[in-house]
Amino acid sequence: MRWLPYGPDATLIECSSLEEAGAVRAVVAAATLPEVTEIVPGARTVLVAVAPGSGALAEIRALVEAADLDHPPAGEPREVTIDVHYDGDDLDEVARTAGISTEAVVELHTGAEYTVAFTGFAPGFGYLTGLPEPLQQSRLDSPRTRVPAGSVGLAGEFTGVYPRSSPGGWRLIGRTGTVLFDPRAERPALLSPGDRVRFRSVH
């Protein structure tokens, strides 16, 4: 783990794995320090910003270094259920690659509980961990120039939902009408790091 200065009132914590980054985020979030103004996790990093002049970065470092990162605090995660029509363009190919039926793909995807590890790529896009191993497949060799908003996809160890139409290389297995990002809402993004997510098949 490396601690890098990110201006006078922030630090970028470089972690050895996605799991360690998630644990660091959980430790800092659970402490609910009033001086902390922002926690931004990534795949291998956590950016922590504090109130200007508070001097809280030393306290945060001591907190993280003393924590048992193998057993981070669970907190009280929000639970989100997303209804999905499993009719994606890549559903058949995902099933063939996994050596299972399309029905089994749906059962695996809906049977798991996911955690929002971090957000990025586009406003409201959450990278969800917990994807069953048969569904952990590579991105498309040639990304699509346009993926419709609400598309549910897979890429590597992650699953996620495209909050808006954009280019993308994830394998698409379904679509949802759930709004992932609304800039006019009090809480613009539906998903935040640490949230628990389940997918539910609808017809």
N, C-alpha and C positions, 0 to 999 in steps of 0.2 A: 504494500500500500504506500502510495506517495501523496504528500500534501503539497500542493502548488498554490502560491499566492495568485489571487484573481482580483487584483486591485486592493485597496486598503481595507475593504470590508467584506471580502468574500474569499473562499478557498475552494479549489477544485481537488477533490479526493480521487486519485486514480486507484482503482481496485483490480484485483487479479481475476475476477470472474463476475458474471452477471449476478450470481448468488450473493457474492460479497457486497456488490453495489446495492442490492436490495436490502441486505442486512444493515448496512450503514444508513441508508435512507430511513429504515424503520427505527433505528436507535435514535437518530436525531429528531424524527417526527414525534416519537413517543415521549421525548423529554419536554416537549411543549415549552421551550424556552421563549420568553417574550421578545428577546432580542433577535431571534431568527425571523427574517423577512421572507425568505424563499428557499425552497429545497428543490433542486432540479436533478433527478436521477437520469442516467443514460445507461447504455449497455455495459460499460465498464467504469463509469465515473459518477460522482455525485457532486454537484455544485451547491454550496451552502453560502447564502448571503445573510448578513446581519445588519442591524441598524448602524448607521454611520457613527463612529466614535464609541461604540458600546464596548469594544474590546472583548467580545464574546467568543472570538475564534479560538482562543487558547482553551476556554472551557469546553468548547465543542470537541476539540482534538482530544482532550483528556477523557471526555465522556466516551468517545468512540474507541479509543485505545484501551479503555478499561472494560469495554463491553464484551460479552460472549457472542461473537458474531455467528457462531454455529447455531445459536438458539436466540435469534432476535425477538424482540417483543412483537406479539401478534397485533396488538391494538384492537380497535373495533372497526374493521373494514366495512365499507358500504358494499351491499350486495346488489348486483345489477343483472337482470335477465333480459336477453335480447332474442326476439322471435326471428326465425330465419326460414325462408323458403329455400330448400336445398335443391337448386336447379342450376348451379353454376357451370360455366363453360368448361371448366377443367375437372368437374366431379368424376367423370368416367376415367380420365387419365390418372387422377389421384388414386382411384380404386385399383386400376390395373397395376400401377407402380407398387402399391401396398400389397397386392395379391389378394384383395378382398372384394366384396360386392359394394356397390354404391350404398346399399342399405347399411352395411357395416361401417362405412365411412361416417354416415350420419349418426349412427349409434355411438361411435367413438367420440365424435366431435361434441355431441350433446351430453355424453355421459361424464365428461371431465369438468372439473372446476378450475377456472383460470384466474390468474392474478395479473393485474396491470403492472408490469415491471417498470415501464417508463412510457412517456409520450413523445411524439416527434413526427417528422416527415411532413405532416400537415396538421393544422389546428384540429384537435379532437381525436387524432389517430393514436390509439393505445396499442403498445406491443404487449401481447398477452402470453404469459408462460403457462405451462401445464399441458401442452399439446401432447396427446398420446404418440408414442414413438412411431407407429406405422404411418402417421400423418405428417411426420417431420420430413418434408421433401424440399428439394432445391427450388430456387426461383426459376421462372421461365428463362430459357436461353435468350429469347428476344422479348423484351418488355412490350406490353401493349401501349399504344399512344394515348388511349383513353379507357379508363376503368370507371364504370358508373358509380355514383354515390350510393352507399349502402351495400356495396359488394363485400362479401365475407371471403377472406383469403387465408392462405397458408404460405409460409416461407421459413425454411429451416426449423428452428425450435419455437417459432412464434405463430400465432394466429391473430387476426385483427379485422377491423371493418374500415373500409374507406369512407371517411366522413363527407367527402365531396368528390366530384368527378376530377380525375387526374391521371397522368401516366402511371403505370405500375407494372411490376413483374411478379407479383404474387400469384399463386394458383388459386383460381376462384372456384369456390364450392357452393356458394349460395348468395342470397341477397336479403336485406332487411329494410323495413320502412322506418326503423328507429332512427331518430335524429341524433347524430353523434356530436354535432357542434352547431350552436345557434348563438351568434354574436350578440343578439338582442336579449338573450335570457340572462337572469341574475347569475346563473351558473352556466357559462357558455358551453363548456365541455362536459359531456355526460360522464366520461371516464377520467379518473385521476390515479396516479401511482398508489398501489396498495389495495385498490378496489378488487373485489372478487366478482367474477363474471361467469354466468352460465348461458349457454345457447339452447333455445327450445325450437324444435321443428314444428312448423305450421304449414298448412296446405291452402 
